[in-house]
Amino acid sequence: MTVARHRHWVGLALAVAAIWGIALIALRGIREQKPTAESLLAFVESRDLDSLHGAERERHLQALADRLNRLPFEERRELREGRALEGVFRKMLPEEQGQFLDRTLPTGFREVMEAFNKMTSEERRKHVERALRDMRARAGEADPGRIEERLADGQARKIIDQGLQSFYRDSTAETKMDLAPLIEEIQAQMQGFRHP
């Protein structure tokens, strides 16, 4: 093999190795950027909200909302059910809580509706039955430790309004029909009535 040809192959091999190296670095970066519930909780624990002030605190809360919005539906649901973000939410000022809800509710409700739309009618009915049982069992209970009990009236109203808007805007006709009993129960409980 001539020296020129050898240099050509070595140069080509180095170029291919460089391309693969760049691709692997980019892939690792993409994986690290893909949010998970675990990475979100690590972000929350990385900074004590009480130690942040002004623009730095606002940027941190915006970053938290952005990361939460990028989580897959199932991981958001697990965080919500596990009440994993209650601690940081409690540390927010009422105005910050309102902004956080404004930033995260639309995405969360849209994902819920998309998940319901993808379910079969039977799956939706099972979820509705379970939610109705839970709501009726908790009707009239007041637990000051629960985040829902500490929301300002305006914030609670905002959550309800956002949920209903998403329900009417983002759900299919079949989903609306299957979720109708749940919506009726929510409305009844809001008006102070309780179904047996």
ChimeraX commands (.cxc) that place a marker at each C-alpha (Angstrom):
marker #1 position 0.00,0.00,0.00 radius 0.5
marker #1 position 1.36,3.37,-0.89 radius 0.5
marker #1 position 1.98,6.03,1.74 radius 0.5
marker #1 position -0.69,8.32,0.20 radius 0.5
marker #1 position -3.27,5.58,0.22 radius 0.5
marker #1 position -2.37,4.66,3.80 radius 0.5
marker #1 position -2.75,8.27,4.90 radius 0.5
marker #1 position -6.10,8.42,3.15 radius 0.5
marker #1 position -7.41,5.37,5.05 radius 0.5
marker #1 position -6.02,6.62,8.35 radius 0.5
marker #1 position -7.63,10.02,7.76 radius 0.5
marker #1 position -10.92,8.37,6.85 radius 0.5
marker #1 position -10.79,6.15,9.94 radius 0.5
marker #1 position -10.07,9.16,12.16 radius 0.5
marker #1 position -12.97,11.08,10.59 radius 0.5
marker #1 position -15.36,8.16,11.18 radius 0.5
marker #1 position -14.13,7.80,14.77 radius 0.5
marker #1 position -14.61,11.54,15.33 radius 0.5
marker #1 position -18.15,11.41,13.93 radius 0.5
marker #1 position -19.02,8.44,16.18 radius 0.5
marker #1 position -17.47,10.19,19.15 radius 0.5
marker #1 position -19.53,13.32,18.53 radius 0.5
marker #1 position -22.66,11.21,18.03 radius 0.5
marker #1 position -22.10,9.34,21.31 radius 0.5
marker #1 position -21.51,12.58,23.21 radius 0.5
marker #1 position -24.67,14.09,21.70 radius 0.5
marker #1 position -26.67,10.97,22.52 radius 0.5
marker #1 position -25.47,11.02,26.12 radius 0.5
marker #1 position -26.36,14.71,26.33 radius 0.5
marker #1 position -29.85,14.03,24.99 radius 0.5
marker #1 position -30.36,11.22,27.51 radius 0.5
marker #1 position -29.20,13.44,30.34 radius 0.5
marker #1 position -31.59,16.19,29.21 radius 0.5
marker #1 position -34.56,13.83,29.02 radius 0.5
marker #1 position -36.41,14.58,32.23 radius 0.5
marker #1 position -37.36,11.91,34.69 radius 0.5
marker #1 position -39.13,12.08,38.01 radius 0.5
marker #1 position -35.82,11.20,39.62 radius 0.5
marker #1 position -33.94,14.04,37.89 radius 0.5
marker #1 position -36.74,16.48,38.75 radius 0.5
marker #1 position -36.56,15.53,42.44 radius 0.5
marker #1 position -32.77,15.86,42.33 radius 0.5
marker #1 position -33.23,19.34,40.87 radius 0.5
marker #1 position -35.66,20.24,43.67 radius 0.5
marker #1 position -33.24,18.98,46.30 radius 0.5
marker #1 position -30.26,20.71,44.67 radius 0.5
marker #1 position -31.35,24.13,45.94 radius 0.5
marker #1 position -33.27,25.12,49.03 radius 0.5
marker #1 position -36.01,27.44,47.84 radius 0.5
marker #1 position -35.78,29.41,51.09 radius 0.5
marker #1 position -32.20,30.37,50.22 radius 0.5
marker #1 position -33.15,31.84,46.85 radius 0.5
marker #1 position -34.34,35.41,46.35 radius 0.5
marker #1 position -35.46,37.71,43.56 radius 0.5
marker #1 position -34.63,36.82,39.98 radius 0.5
marker #1 position -32.66,33.73,41.00 radius 0.5
marker #1 position -35.69,32.31,42.82 radius 0.5
marker #1 position -37.95,33.13,39.86 radius 0.5
marker #1 position -35.56,31.41,37.42 radius 0.5
marker #1 position -35.41,28.34,39.66 radius 0.5
marker #1 position -39.20,28.07,39.83 radius 0.5
marker #1 position -39.49,28.58,36.06 radius 0.5
marker #1 position -36.92,25.82,35.50 radius 0.5
marker #1 position -38.85,23.56,37.88 radius 0.5
marker #1 position -42.10,24.19,35.97 radius 0.5
marker #1 position -40.35,23.58,32.63 radius 0.5
marker #1 position -38.88,20.29,33.84 radius 0.5
marker #1 position -42.23,19.17,35.24 radius 0.5
marker #1 position -43.94,20.00,31.94 radius 0.5
marker #1 position -41.44,17.84,30.02 radius 0.5
marker #1 position -42.05,14.75,32.16 radius 0.5
marker #1 position -43.98,11.89,30.60 radius 0.5
marker #1 position -47.57,11.55,31.82 radius 0.5
marker #1 position -46.92,8.48,33.99 radius 0.5
marker #1 position -44.03,10.10,35.84 radius 0.5
marker #1 position -46.07,13.26,36.47 radius 0.5
marker #1 position -48.88,11.09,37.81 radius 0.5
marker #1 position -46.52,9.22,40.12 radius 0.5
marker #1 position -45.11,12.49,41.46 radius 0.5
marker #1 position -48.61,13.82,42.06 radius 0.5
marker #1 position -49.84,10.66,43.76 radius 0.5
marker #1 position -46.69,10.47,45.87 radius 0.5
marker #1 position -47.05,14.16,46.76 radius 0.5
marker #1 position -43.36,14.54,45.96 radius 0.5
marker #1 position -43.55,18.25,45.19 radius 0.5
marker #1 position -45.65,19.30,48.18 radius 0.5
marker #1 position -42.62,20.46,50.16 radius 0.5
marker #1 position -41.42,22.88,47.51 radius 0.5
marker #1 position -44.98,24.03,46.79 radius 0.5
marker #1 position -45.46,24.87,50.47 radius 0.5
marker #1 position -42.33,27.02,50.39 radius 0.5
marker #1 position -43.68,29.08,47.50 radius 0.5
marker #1 position -45.35,32.38,48.21 radius 0.5
marker #1 position -49.04,32.52,47.19 radius 0.5
marker #1 position -48.16,34.56,44.09 radius 0.5
marker #1 position -45.47,32.01,43.14 radius 0.5
marker #1 position -47.94,29.16,43.65 radius 0.5
marker #1 position -50.33,30.86,41.25 radius 0.5
marker #1 position -47.61,31.34,38.64 radius 0.5
marker #1 position -46.45,27.75,39.06 radius 0.5
marker #1 position -50.00,26.50,38.52 radius 0.5
marker #1 position -50.36,28.75,35.46 radius 0.5
marker #1 position -47.16,27.24,34.03 radius 0.5
marker #1 position -47.92,23.59,34.76 radius 0.5
marker #1 position -51.70,23.04,34.76 radius 0.5
marker #1 position -52.37,23.36,31.02 radius 0.5
marker #1 position -49.72,20.78,30.13 radius 0.5
marker #1 position -50.78,18.44,32.90 radius 0.5
marker #1 position -54.47,18.53,32.05 radius 0.5
marker #1 position -53.79,18.16,28.32 radius 0.5
marker #1 position -51.71,15.04,29.02 radius 0.5
marker #1 position -54.45,13.62,31.25 radius 0.5
marker #1 position -57.01,14.12,28.49 radius 0.5
marker #1 position -54.68,12.56,25.92 radius 0.5
marker #1 position -54.20,9.56,28.21 radius 0.5
marker #1 position -57.97,9.21,28.69 radius 0.5
marker #1 position -58.53,9.55,24.94 radius 0.5
marker #1 position -56.12,6.65,24.31 radius 0.5
marker #1 position -57.88,4.35,26.79 radius 0.5
marker #1 position -60.70,2.03,25.91 radius 0.5
marker #1 position -64.14,2.94,27.18 radius 0.5
marker #1 position -63.90,0.16,29.76 radius 0.5
marker #1 position -60.58,1.44,31.08 radius 0.5
marker #1 position -62.00,4.96,31.41 radius 0.5
marker #1 position -65.05,3.65,33.27 radius 0.5
marker #1 position -62.84,1.81,35.76 radius 0.5
marker #1 position -60.87,4.99,36.44 radius 0.5
marker #1 position -64.08,6.96,36.83 radius 0.5
marker #1 position -65.55,4.41,39.26 radius 0.5
marker #1 position -62.39,4.47,41.37 radius 0.5
marker #1 position -62.26,8.27,41.36 radius 0.5
marker #1 position -65.95,8.48,42.33 radius 0.5
marker #1 position -65.41,6.06,45.24 radius 0.5
marker #1 position -62.43,8.10,46.43 radius 0.5
marker #1 position -64.23,11.43,46.09 radius 0.5
marker #1 position -67.34,10.23,47.90 radius 0.5
marker #1 position -65.27,8.65,50.66 radius 0.5
marker #1 position -63.36,11.90,51.19 radius 0.5
marker #1 position -66.35,14.22,50.83 radius 0.5
marker #1 position -66.58,16.48,53.85 radius 0.5
marker #1 position -63.17,15.49,55.18 radius 0.5
marker #1 position -60.75,18.28,55.92 radius 0.5
marker #1 position -57.12,17.33,56.24 radius 0.5
marker #1 position -54.95,20.41,56.82 radius 0.5
marker #1 position -51.89,18.39,55.83 radius 0.5
marker #1 position -53.15,17.95,52.27 radius 0.5
marker #1 position -52.03,20.52,49.76 radius 0.5
marker #1 position -55.53,20.81,48.29 radius 0.5
marker #1 position -56.81,22.02,51.66 radius 0.5
marker #1 position -54.29,24.86,51.80 radius 0.5
marker #1 position -54.87,26.30,48.34 radius 0.5
marker #1 position -56.33,29.77,48.22 radius 0.5
marker #1 position -59.86,29.88,46.85 radius 0.5
marker #1 position -58.58,31.55,43.68 radius 0.5
marker #1 position -56.01,28.82,43.13 radius 0.5
marker #1 position -58.54,26.04,43.70 radius 0.5
marker #1 position -60.93,27.75,41.28 radius 0.5
marker #1 position -58.09,28.08,38.74 radius 0.5
marker #1 position -57.38,24.34,38.94 radius 0.5
marker #1 position -61.05,23.49,38.47 radius 0.5
marker #1 position -61.44,25.93,35.57 radius 0.5
marker #1 position -58.29,24.68,33.82 radius 0.5
marker #1 position -59.42,21.08,34.24 radius 0.5
marker #1 position -62.87,21.76,32.84 radius 0.5
marker #1 position -61.47,23.77,29.92 radius 0.5
marker #1 position -59.13,20.93,29.05 radius 0.5
marker #1 position -61.96,18.43,29.44 radius 0.5
marker #1 position -64.17,20.28,26.97 radius 0.5
marker #1 position -61.35,21.23,24.58 radius 0.5
marker #1 position -59.07,18.18,24.54 radius 0.5
marker #1 position -61.29,15.14,25.11 radius 0.5
marker #1 position -63.07,13.11,22.48 radius 0.5
marker #1 position -66.84,12.70,22.48 radius 0.5
marker #1 position -66.45,9.16,23.88 radius 0.5
marker #1 position -64.19,10.39,26.67 radius 0.5
marker #1 position -66.66,13.13,27.54 radius 0.5
marker #1 position -69.44,10.57,27.83 radius 0.5
marker #1 position -67.37,8.21,29.99 radius 0.5
marker #1 position -66.16,11.02,32.28 radius 0.5
marker #1 position -69.58,12.69,32.63 radius 0.5
marker #1 position -70.40,11.00,35.98 radius 0.5
marker #1 position -67.13,12.26,37.43 radius 0.5
marker #1 position -67.75,15.81,36.20 radius 0.5
marker #1 position -71.25,15.70,37.68 radius 0.5
marker #1 position -69.89,14.54,41.04 radius 0.5
marker #1 position -67.29,17.32,41.06 radius 0.5
marker #1 position -69.99,19.88,40.34 radius 0.5
marker #1 position -72.28,18.42,43.02 radius 0.5
marker #1 position -69.52,18.49,45.63 radius 0.5
marker #1 position -68.60,22.04,44.67 radius 0.5
marker #1 position -72.23,23.06,45.26 radius 0.5
marker #1 position -72.31,21.27,48.61 radius 0.5
marker #1 position -74.39,18.28,47.55 radius 0.5
marker #1 position -73.29,14.75,48.09 radius 0.5
marker #1 position -74.48,11.77,46.12 radius 0.5
marker #1 position -75.07,8.54,48.02 radius 0.5
marker link #1:1,2 radius 0.2
marker link #1:2,3 radius 0.2
marker link #1:3,4 radius 0.2
marker link #1:4,5 radius 0.2
marker link #1:5,6 radius 0.2
marker link #1:6,7 radius 0.2
marker link #1:7,8 radius 0.2
marker link #1:8,9 radius 0.2
marker link #1:9,10 radius 0.2
marker link #1:10,11 radius 0.2
marker link #1:11,12 radius 0.2
marker link #1:12,13 radius 0.2
marker link #1:13,14 radius 0.2
marker link #1:14,15 radius 0.2
marker link #1:15,16 radius 0.2
marker link #1:16,17 radius 0.2
marker link #1:17,18 radius 0.2
marker link #1:18,19 radius 0.2
marker link #1:19,20 radius 0.2
marker link #1:20,21 radius 0.2
marker link #1:21,22 radius 0.2
marker link #1:22,23 radius 0.2
marker link #1:23,24 radius 0.2
marker link #1:24,25 radius 0.2
marker link #1:25,26 radius 0.2
marker link #1:26,27 radius 0.2
marker link #1:27,28 radius 0.2
marker link #1:28,29 radius 0.2
marker link #1:29,30 radius 0.2
marker link #1:30,31 radius 0.2
marker link #1:31,32 radius 0.2
marker link #1:32,33 radius 0.2
marker link #1:33,34 radius 0.2
marker link #1:34,35 radius 0.2
marker link #1:35,36 radius 0.2
marker link #1:36,37 radius 0.2
marker link #1:37,38 radius 0.2
marker link #1:38,39 radius 0.2
marker link #1:39,40 radius 0.2
marker link #1:40,41 radius 0.2
marker link #1:41,42 radius 0.2
marker link #1:42,43 radius 0.2
marker link #1:43,44 radius 0.2
marker link #1:44,45 radius 0.2
marker link #1:45,46 radius 0.2
marker link #1:46,47 radius 0.2
marker link #1:47,48 radius 0.2
marker link #1:48,49 radius 0.2
marker link #1:49,50 radius 0.2
marker link #1:50,51 radius 0.2
marker link #1:51,52 radius 0.2
marker link #1:52,53 radius 0.2
marker link #1:53,54 radius 0.2
marker link #1:54,55 radius 0.2
marker link #1:55,56 radius 0.2
marker link #1:56,57 radius 0.2
marker link #1:57,58 radius 0.2
marker link #1:58,59 radius 0.2
marker link #1:59,60 radius 0.2
marker link #1:60,61 radius 0.2
marker link #1:61,62 radius 0.2
marker link #1:62,63 radius 0.2
marker link #1:63,64 radius 0.2
marker link #1:64,65 radius 0.2
marker link #1:65,66 radius 0.2
marker link #1:66,67 radius 0.2
marker link #1:67,68 radius 0.2
marker link #1:68,69 radius 0.2
marker link #1:69,70 radius 0.2
marker link #1:70,71 radius 0.2
marker link #1:71,72 radius 0.2
marker link #1:72,73 radius 0.2
marker link #1:73,74 radius 0.2
marker link #1:74,75 radius 0.2
marker link #1:75,76 radius 0.2
marker link #1:76,77 radius 0.2
marker link #1:77,78 radius 0.2
marker link #1:78,79 radius 0.2
marker link #1:79,80 radius 0.2
marker link #1:80,81 radius 0.2
marker link #1:81,82 radius 0.2
marker link #1:82,83 radius 0.2
marker link #1:83,84 radius 0.2
marker link #1:84,85 radius 0.2
marker link #1:85,86 radius 0.2
marker link #1:86,87 radius 0.2
marker link #1:87,88 radius 0.2
marker link #1:88,89 radius 0.2
marker link #1:89,90 radius 0.2
marker link #1:90,91 radius 0.2
marker link #1:91,92 radius 0.2
marker link #1:92,93 radius 0.2
marker link #1:93,94 radius 0.2
marker link #1:94,95 radius 0.2
marker link #1:95,96 radius 0.2
marker link #1:96,97 radius 0.2
marker link #1:97,98 radius 0.2
marker link #1:98,99 radius 0.2
marker link #1:99,100 radius 0.2
marker link #1:100,101 radius 0.2
marker link #1:101,102 radius 0.2
marker link #1:102,103 radius 0.2
marker link #1:103,104 radius 0.2
marker link #1:104,105 radius 0.2
marker link #1:105,106 radius 0.2
marker link #1:106,107 radius 0.2
marker link #1:107,108 radius 0.2
marker link #1:108,109 radius 0.2
marker link #1:109,110 radius 0.2
marker link #1:110,111 radius 0.2
marker link #1:111,112 radius 0.2
marker link #1:112,113 radius 0.2
marker link #1:113,114 radius 0.2
marker link #1:114,115 radius 0.2
marker link #1:115,116 radius 0.2
marker link #1:116,117 radius 0.2
marker link #1:117,118 radius 0.2
marker link #1:118,119 radius 0.2
marker link #1:119,120 radius 0.2
marker link #1:120,121 radius 0.2
marker link #1:121,122 radius 0.2
marker link #1:122,123 radius 0.2
marker link #1:123,124 radius 0.2
marker link #1:124,125 radius 0.2
marker link #1:125,126 radius 0.2
marker link #1:126,127 radius 0.2
marker link #1:127,128 radius 0.2
marker link #1:128,129 radius 0.2
marker link #1:129,130 radius 0.2
marker link #1:130,131 radius 0.2
marker link #1:131,132 radius 0.2
marker link #1:132,133 radius 0.2
marker link #1:133,134 radius 0.2
marker link #1:134,135 radius 0.2
marker link #1:135,136 radius 0.2
marker link #1:136,137 radius 0.2
marker link #1:137,138 radius 0.2
marker link #1:138,139 radius 0.2
marker link #1:139,140 radius 0.2
marker link #1:140,141 radius 0.2
marker link #1:141,142 radius 0.2
marker link #1:142,143 radius 0.2
marker link #1:143,144 radius 0.2
marker link #1:144,145 radius 0.2
marker link #1:145,146 radius 0.2
marker link #1:146,147 radius 0.2
marker link #1:147,148 radius 0.2
marker link #1:148,149 radius 0.2
marker link #1:149,150 radius 0.2
marker link #1:150,151 radius 0.2
marker link #1:151,152 radius 0.2
marker link #1:152,153 radius 0.2
marker link #1:153,154 radius 0.2
marker link #1:154,155 radius 0.2
marker link #1:155,156 radius 0.2
marker link #1:156,157 radius 0.2
marker link #1:157,158 radius 0.2
marker link #1:158,159 radius 0.2
marker link #1:159,160 radius 0.2
marker link #1:160,161 radius 0.2
marker link #1:161,162 radius 0.2
marker link #1:162,163 radius 0.2
marker link #1:163,164 radius 0.2
marker link #1:164,165 radius 0.2
marker link #1:165,166 radius 0.2
marker link #1:166,167 radius 0.2
marker link #1:167,168 radius 0.2
marker link #1:168,169 radius 0.2
marker link #1:169,170 radius 0.2
marker link #1:170,171 radius 0.2
marker link #1:171,172 radius 0.2
marker link #1:172,173 radius 0.2
marker link #1:173,174 radius 0.2
marker link #1:174,175 radius 0.2
marker link #1:175,176 radius 0.2
marker link #1:176,177 radius 0.2
marker link #1:177,178 radius 0.2
marker link #1:178,179 radius 0.2
marker link #1:179,180 radius 0.2
marker link #1:180,181 radius 0.2
marker link #1:181,182 radius 0.2
marker link #1:182,183 radius 0.2
marker link #1:183,184 radius 0.2
marker link #1:184,185 radius 0.2
marker link #1:185,186 radius 0.2
marker link #1:186,187 radius 0.2
marker link #1:187,188 radius 0.2
marker link #1:188,189 radius 0.2
marker link #1:189,190 radius 0.2
marker link #1:190,191 radius 0.2
marker link #1:191,192 radius 0.2
marker link #1:192,193 radius 0.2
marker link #1:193,194 radius 0.2
marker link #1:194,195 radius 0.2
marker link #1:195,196 radius 0.2
view
